[in-house]
């Protein structure tokens, strides 16, 4: 697997992540919708677009009976998934390494009429989840764990905080997505595959590639990103009793800057084969 443990010191990655993700994941989508505040109407507008853009996320939530369950979300972003989970009658908990996503999620819970949520929605690291062993019935983490710098440890922490029989949905970036295949020439992929030095200059993990996935308003890339194959995901989650992997999401097909096939037509076919994201559903 590419860079299962980041080359930078973990403390340095954590500090950079805390700063980088203070710009809420989803800010670019909000700006494209003309959203400049966090009023209830603005958040509802954002959530509608987000769940239209990622329709499978609602299906993953609706497939589970969450009423009365203890549910943890890791990586809070703009809070759409968290509010959706909390509205399903569960006891919602949240964790993010950055301050602003935590503040927004607490605000969203207040809009739902929940008070005293500081102990349930916390700022902290996914590599040291600040909750007890075997506490949660469900864990959700969409696009977060592959940024931690130690994906193996992050997944072990998810396993630790789940109850026996508990379930998790974890989204990780697909190493063999169409985006990766089209962005990296075959000669470079072969060079990395045969490299004896760990291929520190692997273009699949370069700063330029990371920025394509999660660039902020300045165009900066996140400090670290892992990309995994289906086989690597199965190995990473081998401690779980069951592992189910689905490929989702897709870029539109374009030529010379013109969209030839819109993204919405690809989600149910090409996106299921060479999509950007691997959704890993597991049970402990």
HUTA-V799765 format. One record per backbone hydrogen bond with DSSP energy under -0.5 kcal/mol. CO is the residue of the C=O (numbers start at 1). NH is the residue of the N-H. Records with the same first field share a line. If there is no record, write none. Layout:
CO: NH + NH
This chain:
1: 4
4: 151 + 152
9: 13
10: 14
11: 15
12: 16
13: 17
14: 18
15: 19
16: 20
17: 21
19: 22
20: 23
22: 24
24: 27
25: 78
26: 30
27: 31
28: 32
29: 33
30: 33 + 35
31: 34
34: 36
39: 43
40: 44
41: 45
42: 46
43: 47
44: 48
45: 49
46: 50
47: 51
48: 52
49: 53
50: 54
52: 55
54: 57 + 58
55: 59
56: 60
57: 61
58: 62
59: 63
61: 64
64: 66
66: 69
69: 71 + 91
70: 137 + 138
71: 93
72: 140
73: 75 + 95
76: 79
79: 83
80: 84
81: 85
82: 86
83: 87
85: 88 + 90
86: 89
89: 68
90: 92
91: 71
93: 73
94: 122
95: 75
96: 124
98: 102
99: 103
100: 104
101: 105
102: 106
103: 107
104: 108
105: 109
106: 110
107: 111
108: 112
109: 114
110: 113
117: 120 + 121
120: 94 + 122
122: 96 + 124
125: 128
129: 131
132: 135
136: 163
137: 167
138: 72
139: 169
140: 74
141: 143 + 171
144: 147
145: 148
146: 226
149: 6
150: 154
151: 155
152: 156
153: 157
154: 158
155: 159
156: 160
157: 161
158: 162
160: 134
161: 135 + 136
163: 166
166: 284
167: 139
168: 282
169: 141
170: 172 + 280
171: 143
172: 278
173: 175 + 228
174: 177
177: 181
178: 182
179: 183
180: 184
183: 185
185: 188 + 189
186: 190
187: 191
188: 192
189: 193
190: 194
192: 195
199: 202
202: 205
203: 206
206: 210
207: 211
208: 212
209: 213
210: 213 + 214
211: 215
216: 219
220: 216
227: 2
228: 175
229: 233
230: 234
231: 235
232: 236
233: 237
235: 238
237: 240
242: 283
244: 281
246: 279
248: 277
249: 276
252: 254
253: 260 + 261
255: 258
258: 255
261: 253
262: 265
263: 266 + 267
266: 269 + 271
269: 272 + 273
270: 273 + 274
271: 275
274: 178
276: 174
277: 248 + 279
278: 172 + 280
279: 246 + 281
280: 170 + 282
281: 244
282: 168
283: 241 + 242
